Amino acid sequence: MHHFNILLKNFSMKLFFSAIAIAFLLTGFIDQHTPVSKKIDELMRREIKELGIPGAAVAVVQNGKLIHYSNYGMANLEWNQPVTKNTSFQIASVTKLFTSTLVMKYMQEGKISLKDPVTKYLTDAPASWQEVRIEHLLSHESGIPWPASIGGFLGTKASTSDKPASREQVYKDIRDSAMTFKTGSKESYINGDAFVLQMVLEKIGGKKIGDIFRDEIFTPIGMDNSGFDEETRNFPAQVMKPLKNKSQIFTKGKTMPLVYKSFYNPTSYCSGGLYMSADDAVKWAIALDDEKFLRRDIIDQLQTPMPLKGSFTALGWNREIFNGHEAFGHSGGPGLGDILRFPKEKLTIIVFTNYADMYPYLAANIAHLLIPGVELPEIKAKTLERGYDKIVE
């Protein structure tokens, strides 16, 4: 058996999959002999082999009980670390579910209302924001633009600086920009909404959003492997806070996975950038099921239509229908994180990976295995091509 410490020196895809197989032996299931776990395991092993996913974690919660948990593969190839229950994955836009959780907690405490105008909290907001309410920010219906100053492909045009814009600069650019559409007239999935919502939540909480998440969600629920790395860039250097058990992120390479690092500006952490272990996500899902962290009437608003008829979102959760089965959730990365919650079936499916090249389809595939009648939409592609395998030897 090859030692892990030669993985990076003498790497081939064959050896990579051998490492994945070894890691399978180091991790496990709640009960790998149950029909549920065997089906999920077969699906995950097949997809991991086909796509070359370095590491993943899968959990299923039903009625407040964990009915399946499994880890797969490697979290860090440089240090030869397998995925464990404490491995913290970058979940990208799945962060929005925890932004929503914070909003619901503040709603429960009477600190915020969905009908509150943004100008209640941001008194220097432009006149064009007069109709924007908290519910519009959560449902991508505000019309507030996402400025170029945030950088790169996330903006309206390419960034012109190697140093990401400050919170003050982004806010100025948004305030000075025209609305992209009339508030409440349509939905447009852009992160300008989340930037403004973060400013509101920081105003209420009186501290940075990462500290608010920790104090209001993670600590009360017991989520010990979740947080932001608070990366700061100023070419040619970048620094970040260390996070416990943080997984690397990977993209496709010519002969081996390449370490991939995306950047999330701390000014917009409500839209993405959170690291979280699947075990922590399980604690959160159970807390929602138990109705001890949030009351049922608050959680039920997930199924309340947003202002726009036919909205695809509810309180920041995306709404999907699988052959009559309603689900709420979010993905991010595009497929680093994928969570689906089926209220009627009281089922939550959590899939975290460290492979940046895949699309989010695994949670829906697991739902197909578990819920009779759930039909899958056609998958046109499982992965996207970033092209680094063509330019990196």
C-alpha positions, -999 to 999 in steps of 0.1 A, spaced: 0 0 0 14 34 -10 21 58 18 1 90 17 33 111 18 41 103 -19 7 114 -32 19 148 -44 53 136 -57 42 106 -78 6 113 -85 -17 97 -110 -54 94 -112 -51 56 -104 -32 64 -72 -56 92 -64 -85 68 -64 -65 43 -43 -62 71 -17 -99 77 -19 -105 40 -13 -82 40 17 -100 70 31 -133 51 29 -119 27 54 -110 55 78 -145 69 78 -179 54 80 -216 54 85 -241 54 113 -250 19 101 -237 11 67 -260 -20 65 -293 -1 65 -310 1 31 -308 39 32 -271 40 38 -263 13 13 -282 32 -14 -265 65 -6 -231 49 -4 -235 33 -38 -245 66 -53 -217 85 -37 -190 60 -46 -201 59 -82 -202 97 -85 -169 102 -67 -152 78 -91 -168 92 -122 -161 129 -114 -129 125 -94 -143 142 -63 -114 144 -37 -136 145 -6 -172 147 5 -196 144 35 -232 134 33 -259 136 61 -296 129 62 -318 142 90 -355 132 94 -378 142 122 -349 157 142 -329 124 140 -298 117 121 -306 87 99 -274 87 77 -239 101 79 -209 93 58 -175 108 49 -156 101 18 -120 107 6 -95 134 14 -98 168 30 -61 178 25 -38 162 0 -7 181 12 -11 168 47 -27 135 38 -58 142 59 -90 122 52 -124 138 56 -138 134 91 -170 146 108 -151 177 119 -139 186 84 -150 222 76 -160 226 39 -164 259 20 -201 260 14 -202 292 -8 -238 304 -14 -252 279 10 -242 306 35 -275 323 25 -294 297 45 -276 307 77 -281 344 68 -318 335 67 -315 316 100 -301 348 116 -329 369 101 -355 345 114 -339 346 149 -340 384 149 -376 382 137 -384 359 166 -368 384 190 -386 413 175 -355 430 162 -365 429 126 -395 425 104 -398 413 68 -419 445 61 -392 468 75 -379 493 49 -341 492 45 -341 530 52 -351 522 88 -316 508 94 -296 527 67 -307 563 70 -283 575 44 -297 551 17 -306 568 -16 -341 578 -25 -343 550 -50 -343 525 -21 -374 538 -4 -395 508 -15 -369 482 -6 -379 460 23 -361 432 41 -383 406 23 -371 420 -10 -334 416 0 -341 379 10 -360 371 -22 -337 389 -47 -364 414 -56 -348 446 -46 -332 458 -79 -301 469 -61 -271 464 -83 -240 444 -76 -211 468 -83 -179 462 -102 -159 473 -72 -165 439 -56 -142 425 -82 -140 401 -111 -169 380 -125 -191 388 -96 -194 424 -105 -210 442 -134 -175 443 -151 -140 432 -143 -123 446 -113 -95 471 -120 -76 466 -88 -59 437 -71 -71 450 -38 -108 443 -31 -130 472 -24 -138 482 12 -172 481 27 -174 519 24 -164 518 -13 -189 491 -22 -217 509 -4 -208 542 -22 -208 524 -56 -242 508 -49 -257 541 -37 -244 559 -67 -257 533 -92 -291 532 -108 -315 504 -98 -314 475 -122 -352 471 -121 -382 484 -101 -383 469 -66 -406 439 -64 -412 437 -101 -389 407 -108 -363 384 -92 -326 386 -101 -301 364 -83 -273 388 -76 -254 394 -44 -261 431 -41 -291 422 -19 -270 402 5 -244 430 8 -271 455 19 -287 428 42 -253 423 58 -251 460 66 -286 459 82 -277 428 103 -244 443 114 -263 474 124 -287 453 146 -260 431 160 -234 458 166 -205 437 153 -190 420 122 -212 394 106 -188 366 114 -190 374 151 -228 377 149 -231 342 132 -209 328 160 -228 344 189 -263 341 176 -262 307 157 -231 286 161 -224 288 198 -261 283 209 -265 253 186 -230 239 194 -216 242 160 -178 241 167 -164 238 131 -181 267 114 -168 302 105 -152 326 81 -115 327 74 -117 365 69 -93 365 41 -77 399 32 -60 405 -1 -36 432 -11 -14 421 -40 10 404 -39 0 390 -4 -31 375 11 -37 366 47 -65 348 65 -75 336 99 -68 299 106 -99 278 108 -100 244 126 -102 214 103 -105 234 71 -106 214 39 -87 224 8 -107 231 -23 -98 214 -56 -102 218 -93 -94 194 -121 -57 190 -130 -40 172 -158 -28 143 -137 -40 152 -102 -64 176 -85 -51 211 -82 -57 232 -50 -82 259 -58 -88 291 -38 -118 313 -45 -121 346 -28 -151 359 -8 -150 396 1 -158 399 38 -181 428 29 -205 402 14 -202 372 38 -240 371 40 -240 358 4 -211 333 6 -178 323 21 -188 303 52 -169 272 61 -189 245 79 -186 208 88 -214 184 78 -217 175 115 -224 212 123 -250 213 95 -267 183 111 -269 201 145 -285 231 127 -311 209 109 -319 191 141 -323 224 159 -348 235 132 -367 202 135 -369 204 173 -384 239 172 -363 249 202 -340 274 184 -368 289 162 -405 287 168 -427 268 143 -445 299 132 -412 315 123 -400 285 103 -434 281 86 -428 314 69 -404 296 46 -435 283 29 -451 318 28 -449 333 -7 -426 362 -11 -440 395 -26 -436 385 -62 -461 359 -74 -443 327 -85 -411 336 -65 -384 310 -65 -372 320 -31 -385 322 5 -366 340 32 -334 334 13 -341 297 6 -346 286 -30 -379 268 -36 -380 237 -58 -408 213 -67 -399 176 -75 -430 161 -90 -452 176 -64 -427 174 -35 -418 208 -23 -383 215 -11 -364 245 2 -326 248 2 -296 262 -15 -264 252 -33 -231 270 -38 -198 268 -54 -216 257 -77 -215 223 -61 -194 227 -30 -225 227 -8 -260 214 -15 -288 213 11 -324 204 5 -351 204 31 -385 187 24 -409 202 50 -438 177 44 -415 147 47 -395 164 75 -363 154 57 -331 174 53 -303 163 29 -268 177 33 -240 172 8 -207 190 12 -177 184 -12 -143 200 -18 -146 198 -56 -152 232 -72 -159 219 -106 -192 200 -100 -227 212 -103 -252 206 -74 -272 176 -82 -263 151 -55 -288 162 -28 -317 158 -54 -303 124 -63 -304 113 -27 -339 126 -24 -348 105 -53 -336 74 -34 -354 83 -2 -388 98 -12 -411 78 -34 -423 98 -64 -394 123 -65 -384 127 -101 -351 142 -111 -347 171 -136 -326 163 -166 -289 168 -158 -272 184 -189 -237 184 -173 -223 172 -140 -192 193 -141 -179 226 -155 -146 231 -172 -124 257 -156 -95 249 -179 -66 247 -154 -59 211 -165 -49 227 -199 -24 253 -185 -9 237 -153 15 208 -159 
